Amino acid sequence: MADCKIDVVSGVCGMNAVIVAKMDEEGNVTFSVETTCPHVKKLVAEVGTVIPLNEIATPINQTQVYTTAGKCIPHAACIVPCAMLKATEAVAGFGLKRNISATFE
């Protein structure tokens, strides 16, 4: 499976991110990130490797990504953890690469 890259426009903080999810030979996913946000850098470093099916089949507040985000990201509305899970889903073949958005009206 090809890597999955997601460009995250974070909003008013201006600390956008580019998240890349890669699947290894064992079927686990690791992340890399390009961002100026120290909290997101810490999140990606501390998440390490995830098992895609565990992340996708677990309640949102119990995923490795979100439990680690709770320790690393001080802003509850940060969309990076969601993007990491969407990338995990796509790179593992559990979901299609389709854009997501939230737009204020």
C-alpha positions in Angstrom: 0.0 0.0 0.0 1.3 3.5 -0.8 1.9 6.0 1.9 -0.9 8.3 2.9 -0.2 12.0 3.1 -2.7 14.5 4.6 -2.3 18.3 4.5 -3.9 19.7 7.7 -4.9 23.4 7.8 -5.3 23.8 11.5 -7.1 27.1 11.6 -6.4 30.3 13.6 -3.2 28.9 15.3 -1.6 28.9 11.9 0.4 25.8 12.7 -0.5 23.6 9.8 0.9 20.1 9.4 1.6 17.5 6.8 1.1 14.1 8.2 2.5 11.0 6.4 1.3 7.5 7.4 3.4 4.6 6.3 2.6 0.9 6.7 5.5 -1.4 7.5 5.9 -5.1 6.4 4.1 -6.3 9.6 1.0 -4.2 8.7 1.7 -1.5 11.4 1.5 2.2 10.8 4.1 4.9 11.6 3.8 8.6 11.2 6.0 11.5 10.2 5.1 15.1 10.4 6.1 18.5 9.0 4.9 21.2 11.2 6.0 24.1 13.4 3.7 23.0 16.3 5.8 21.5 19.1 2.7 19.7 20.5 2.0 17.9 17.2 5.7 17.0 16.9 5.5 15.5 20.4 2.3 13.7 19.6 3.8 12.0 16.5 6.9 11.1 18.4 5.1 9.6 21.3 2.4 7.7 19.3 5.1 5.6 17.7 3.6 2.7 15.8 -0.1 1.8 15.7 -1.9 -1.3 14.8 -4.5 -0.1 12.2 -7.4 -2.4 13.2 -6.9 -1.6 16.8 -7.2 2.1 16.1 -10.2 1.8 13.7 -12.2 -0.7 15.9 -11.6 1.1 19.2 -13.8 3.8 20.7 -12.4 7.2 19.8 -11.3 8.1 23.4 -9.5 4.8 23.8 -7.4 4.9 20.6 -3.6 5.1 20.9 -3.7 8.3 18.9 -6.3 10.1 21.0 -5.1 8.9 24.4 -1.6 10.2 23.5 -3.1 13.4 22.1 -4.7 14.0 25.5 -1.2 14.1 27.0 0.5 16.1 24.3 -2.0 18.5 22.7 -3.4 21.3 25.0 -6.1 22.3 22.5 -9.0 19.9 22.5 -10.3 21.1 19.0 -7.0 20.3 17.3 -7.8 18.3 14.1 -4.4 16.6 13.8 -5.4 13.4 15.8 -8.4 13.0 13.5 -6.2 13.4 10.4 -3.8 10.8 11.8 -6.7 8.3 12.2 -8.0 9.0 8.7 -4.5 8.4 7.3 -4.2 5.2 9.3 -7.6 4.0 7.9 -6.6 4.9 4.3 -3.1 3.5 4.3 -4.3 0.2 5.8 -7.0 -0.1 3.1 -9.9 0.2 5.6 -11.1 3.5 4.0 -10.8 5.5 0.8 -8.7 8.6 0.4 -11.5 11.1 0.4 -11.1 14.7 1.5 -12.8 15.8 4.8 -13.6 19.3 5.8 -15.3 21.5 8.4 -16.3 24.9 7.1 -17.7 27.8 9.1 -20.7 29.6 7.6 
